[in-house]
């Protein structure tokens, strides 16, 4: 079997998130959400694609724990970058860098 475990839903998910993110009204009213959706579109598509290939036996995820950590870290980092600076009392970029160092 070649891909398609979820009937190629990753591409549809990516396309819909990108469409929402690039909508002029969304960009004007909710720019941080637009940026987050755009970042998530790529992360979720790539993750779904890797999982799909693994489940369809086209490829293999060698270490499930590392894969989960990488995907969750990418989502967390995208969310932190989109979040309001006020949520980071010690500084937004210092917090992001600390998380990046822990995930390296």
MIVEXLO-841053 format. One record per residue (C-alpha): x, y, z; residue number from 1; residue in one letter. Coordinates in Angstrom, 3 decimals. Example, Ala and Ser with C-alpha at 12.3 -4.5 7.8 and 13.67 -1.06 7.14 Angstrom:
BEGIN
<node u="12.300" v="-4.500" w="7.800" resi="1" resn="a"/>
<node u="13.670" v="-1.060" w="7.140" resi="2" resn="s"/>
END
This chain:
BEGIN
<node u="0.000" v="0.000" w="0.000" resi="1" resn="x"/>
<node u="1.355" v="3.421" w="-0.850" resi="2" resn="x"/>
<node u="0.297" v="6.182" w="1.502" resi="3" resn="x"/>
<node u="-3.294" v="7.216" w="1.908" resi="4" resn="x"/>
<node u="-3.886" v="5.729" w="5.352" resi="5" resn="x"/>
<node u="-6.173" v="8.688" w="6.095" resi="6" resn="x"/>
<node u="-7.158" v="9.210" w="2.473" resi="7" resn="x"/>
<node u="-4.549" v="11.948" w="1.975" resi="8" resn="x"/>
<node u="-6.247" v="14.228" w="4.508" resi="9" resn="x"/>
<node u="-2.948" v="15.925" w="5.383" resi="10" resn="x"/>
<node u="-2.915" v="17.892" w="2.150" resi="11" resn="x"/>
<node u="-6.519" v="18.998" w="2.658" resi="12" resn="x"/>
<node u="-5.767" v="20.029" w="6.239" resi="13" resn="x"/>
<node u="-2.718" v="22.009" w="5.112" resi="14" resn="x"/>
<node u="-4.615" v="23.706" w="2.294" resi="15" resn="x"/>
<node u="-7.538" v="24.708" w="4.539" resi="16" resn="x"/>
<node u="-5.296" v="26.082" w="7.285" resi="17" resn="x"/>
<node u="-3.281" v="28.056" w="4.733" resi="18" resn="x"/>
<node u="-6.485" v="29.399" w="3.182" resi="19" resn="x"/>
<node u="-7.717" v="30.613" w="6.568" resi="20" resn="x"/>
<node u="-4.309" v="32.050" w="7.463" resi="21" resn="x"/>
<node u="-4.061" v="34.007" w="4.210" resi="22" resn="x"/>
<node u="-7.584" v="35.420" w="4.352" resi="23" resn="x"/>
<node u="-7.307" v="39.224" w="4.445" resi="24" resn="x"/>
<node u="-9.898" v="39.604" w="7.202" resi="25" resn="x"/>
<node u="-8.249" v="36.974" w="9.382" resi="26" resn="x"/>
<node u="-4.827" v="38.569" w="8.860" resi="27" resn="x"/>
<node u="-6.232" v="41.977" w="9.810" resi="28" resn="x"/>
<node u="-8.318" v="40.946" w="12.817" resi="29" resn="x"/>
<node u="-6.274" v="38.036" w="14.191" resi="30" resn="x"/>
<node u="-2.728" v="38.264" w="12.836" resi="31" resn="x"/>
<node u="-1.202" v="36.020" w="15.502" resi="32" resn="x"/>
<node u="-3.767" v="33.306" w="14.799" resi="33" resn="x"/>
<node u="-3.156" v="33.677" w="11.071" resi="34" resn="x"/>
<node u="0.566" v="33.186" w="11.634" resi="35" resn="x"/>
<node u="-0.033" v="30.203" w="13.879" resi="36" resn="x"/>
<node u="-2.365" v="28.545" w="11.360" resi="37" resn="x"/>
<node u="0.187" v="29.085" w="8.608" resi="38" resn="x"/>
<node u="2.956" v="27.524" w="10.691" resi="39" resn="x"/>
<node u="0.730" v="24.652" w="11.811" resi="40" resn="x"/>
<node u="-0.296" v="23.918" w="8.239" resi="41" resn="x"/>
<node u="3.264" v="22.869" w="7.403" resi="42" resn="x"/>
<node u="3.979" v="21.112" w="10.706" resi="43" resn="x"/>
<node u="0.753" v="19.093" w="10.654" resi="44" resn="x"/>
<node u="1.074" v="18.189" w="6.991" resi="45" resn="x"/>
<node u="4.652" v="16.998" w="7.388" resi="46" resn="x"/>
<node u="3.805" v="15.044" w="10.546" resi="47" resn="x"/>
<node u="0.729" v="13.418" w="9.049" resi="48" resn="x"/>
<node u="2.757" v="12.517" w="5.966" resi="49" resn="x"/>
<node u="5.459" v="10.780" w="8.013" resi="50" resn="x"/>
<node u="2.857" v="8.914" w="10.073" resi="51" resn="x"/>
<node u="0.938" v="7.941" w="6.942" resi="52" resn="x"/>
<node u="4.025" v="6.537" w="5.262" resi="53" resn="x"/>
<node u="4.935" v="4.625" w="8.409" resi="54" resn="x"/>
<node u="1.457" v="3.092" w="8.766" resi="55" resn="x"/>
<node u="1.331" v="2.310" w="5.048" resi="56" resn="x"/>
<node u="4.751" v="0.613" w="5.220" resi="57" resn="x"/>
<node u="6.323" v="2.996" w="2.705" resi="58" resn="x"/>
<node u="8.788" v="4.219" w="5.316" resi="59" resn="x"/>
<node u="9.430" v="3.677" w="9.011" resi="60" resn="x"/>
<node u="9.596" v="6.044" w="11.966" resi="61" resn="x"/>
<node u="12.611" v="4.622" w="13.773" resi="62" resn="x"/>
<node u="11.913" v="6.079" w="17.203" resi="63" resn="x"/>
<node u="8.331" v="6.920" w="18.150" resi="64" resn="x"/>
<node u="9.385" v="8.873" w="21.231" resi="65" resn="x"/>
<node u="11.779" v="11.080" w="19.292" resi="66" resn="x"/>
<node u="9.196" v="11.588" w="16.547" resi="67" resn="x"/>
<node u="6.551" v="12.633" w="19.079" resi="68" resn="x"/>
<node u="8.991" v="14.948" w="20.800" resi="69" resn="x"/>
<node u="10.003" v="16.589" w="17.521" resi="70" resn="x"/>
<node u="6.405" v="17.127" w="16.404" resi="71" resn="x"/>
<node u="5.186" v="18.370" w="19.784" resi="72" resn="x"/>
<node u="8.192" v="20.689" w="20.070" resi="73" resn="x"/>
<node u="7.496" v="22.148" w="16.625" resi="74" resn="x"/>
<node u="3.859" v="22.786" w="17.567" resi="75" resn="x"/>
<node u="4.851" v="24.285" w="20.931" resi="76" resn="x"/>
<node u="7.461" v="26.529" w="19.331" resi="77" resn="x"/>
<node u="4.978" v="27.768" w="16.702" resi="78" resn="x"/>
<node u="2.412" v="28.476" w="19.419" resi="79" resn="x"/>
<node u="4.947" v="30.337" w="21.575" resi="80" resn="x"/>
<node u="6.054" v="32.468" w="18.642" resi="81" resn="x"/>
<node u="2.436" v="33.404" w="17.913" resi="82" resn="x"/>
<node u="1.525" v="34.037" w="21.551" resi="83" resn="x"/>
<node u="1.323" v="37.479" w="23.125" resi="84" resn="x"/>
<node u="4.619" v="38.621" w="24.612" resi="85" resn="x"/>
<node u="2.842" v="39.330" w="27.918" resi="86" resn="x"/>
<node u="2.576" v="35.575" w="28.523" resi="87" resn="x"/>
<node u="6.345" v="35.381" w="28.979" resi="88" resn="x"/>
<node u="7.366" v="37.252" w="32.145" resi="89" resn="x"/>
<node u="11.025" v="36.286" w="31.612" resi="90" resn="x"/>
<node u="10.996" v="37.245" w="27.947" resi="91" resn="x"/>
<node u="9.470" v="35.510" w="24.982" resi="92" resn="x"/>
<node u="12.634" v="34.779" w="23.022" resi="93" resn="x"/>
<node u="14.571" v="33.730" w="26.105" resi="94" resn="x"/>
<node u="11.838" v="31.207" w="26.863" resi="95" resn="x"/>
<node u="11.750" v="29.938" w="23.282" resi="96" resn="x"/>
<node u="15.525" v="29.573" w="23.252" resi="97" resn="x"/>
<node u="15.460" v="27.687" w="26.569" resi="98" resn="x"/>
<node u="12.920" v="25.233" w="25.150" resi="99" resn="x"/>
<node u="14.951" v="24.863" w="21.949" resi="100" resn="x"/>
<node u="18.069" v="24.053" w="23.977" resi="101" resn="x"/>
<node u="16.224" v="21.369" w="25.927" resi="102" resn="x"/>
<node u="14.967" v="19.766" w="22.732" resi="103" resn="x"/>
<node u="18.377" v="19.755" w="21.010" resi="104" resn="x"/>
END
